[in-house]
Amino acid sequence: MYLRTALCAASALALVAGAAAAQTTVTIATVNNGDMIRMQGLTDHFTAENPDITLEWVTLEENVLRQRVTQDIAAKGGQFDVLTIGMYETPIWAAQDWLVPLDDLSAEYDVDDILPAMRAGLSYEDTLYAAPFYGESSMVMYRTDLMEAAGLEMPEAPTWEFIGKAARAMTDRDGEIYGICLRGKAGWGENMAFITTVANSFGARWFDENWTPQLDTPEWGAAINFYNDLMTDAGPPGAATNGFNENLALFQQGKCGMWIDATVAASFVTNPDDSTVADKVSFALAPDTGLGKRSNWLWAWALAIPAGSDATDAAKKFVSWATSKEYLALVAENEGWANVPPGSRTSLYENPEYQKVPFAQMTLNSINAADPNNPTVDPVPYVGIQYVAIPEWAGIGTSAGQEFSAMLAGQQTPAEALENAQALVADEMEAAGY
C-alpha cells in the first residue's frame, strides 16, 4: 500500500514537473501608446487558446523602448522574445541576421493581405521580418468649431501658409487654446520625425547625392524658421518637451486648434470616452508648400522576433495572433470599428463597416501619398521619409533632435541649431566613412 501511494505521488510530481517544463514565457517589449495598451487588455483571448504560453510585458516610453531594444539586440542580450520596432530598424537588423524571418506564417494569416507599403517597409530581400500591428502616415487633425469661429475653411489638401494663418487665428492664450500642437521632444522618432517631413515639403534634404550633409542650405533654414515661428506664435508652453502622447493629451483636453501627427491618433481624438472634443474633429492631408512633396510620413509599429530568443515558436504564435484579421475583428467586437488598429491590412479598408469610420479614407489616402523611395524634391541617395535608412541615423537624428528642442525652448536661435546640427552630422558621417 505504501509502495503504491509512493508511486502515485511520484507520478503526480512528474506530471506537474512536465507541465511546468512545457510552459513557455514570452517577454514582449512594447511602446506605451493606446493601441498597444489595448492589446494587453485583450490578451486573455490569446492565453485561453494557448494555455502553455505565459506573456510578460515590458511597456516603455518611445525613446526608452528604442534605446532598450537596440542595446539588447546588438549585444545579443536575450531579454525579449518579441520586439516592437518599425520600418527603420527592420531591414537594417534583418541584414545583420538579428531577426527571425517570418516566412512561414500560415495560409490563414494571409500575408498578401498586408498593405503593400507596410509589407515592403518591413521586409528585407523580399522576406518579411516584422508583422505590422498598425500602420500610419501623418495628417492634420483639427477643431471644426475653432476653424469656423476663425472664419476659415480647411482645404482637404492644405498648404503650410494656410496652416500658419489658421493656427494664429485660432490661438487664444488667455483661454488656453493654442492654434497648433506639434512635436518638440527630442528624439529621432519624436521631433525629428515631424521636422524631417516639414523639411521635405520645403525642398530640403538631409544629404545630397554624395552624402554631404545639407542642413546649412536655405531650404532647411526656411523650414526650421517656419516651424520655430509657428510654435512661438501659436504653440503651447513647454512644447520642447511634448511628444506624441503629450500632444494627444492636450488635444483631447480641447487645448489645441490643430495637431499634425500620426494618423493612428484619429481614433483617440474622436473617442468620446477620452476626448472632450470628440464631436468637433475633422481631418486633412499633411501640408505642403507647392513643391510636390507633402509633409506626411510612413511608419508601422510592428512585432518582430529577435534571433536570440529561446521561445521562437511561442513568440511566432503571439505575433501571428496580434497582427491577424481575427485580432482586428476582436477589437471591433469589444471596442468598435473606430478603435481597430489601422493601416495594416487591405481587407480592413474593403470592409463596409470600417468604411463608415470618419477617418478611414483619409488615413488610407495619407498612407498612399507617402513614397519612401522618393522622399524629397531633389534626388537623395537614401530611402525613408521621416528618417534616413542608414544605421547612423539613430545617433544623428537624436543629436539633431536635441538641438532643435533646445531651439524651441529658447536656448538658441534657429541659425545656431542648424549650424550645430550640420557640424555634428558632418562629423558623424565622416567618422562612419561616407
Buried (B, 14 or more C-beta within 10 A) or exposed (E): EEEEEEEEEEEEEEEEEEEEEEEBEBBBBBBEBBBBEBBEEBBEEBEEEBEEBBBEBBBBBBBEBBBBBBEBBEEEEBBBBBBBBBBBBBBBBBEEEBBBBBEEBEEEBBEEBBBEBBBBBBBBEEEBBBBBBBBBBBBBBBBBBBBEEBEBEBEEBBBBEBBBBBBBBBBEEEEEBBBBBBBBBBBBBBBBBBBBBBBBBBBBBBBBEEBEBBBBBEBBBBBBBBBBBBBEBBBBEEBBEBBBBBBBBBBBEBBBBBBBBBBBBBBBBBBEEBBEBBEBBBBBBBBBBEBEBBBBBBBBBBBBBBBBBEBBEBBBBBBBBBBBBEBBBBBBEEBEBBBBBBBBBBBBBEBEEBEEBEBBEBBBBBBEBBBBEEBBBEEBBBBBBBBBBBEBBBBBBBBBBBBBBBBBBEEBEBEEBBBBBBBBBBEBBEEEEB
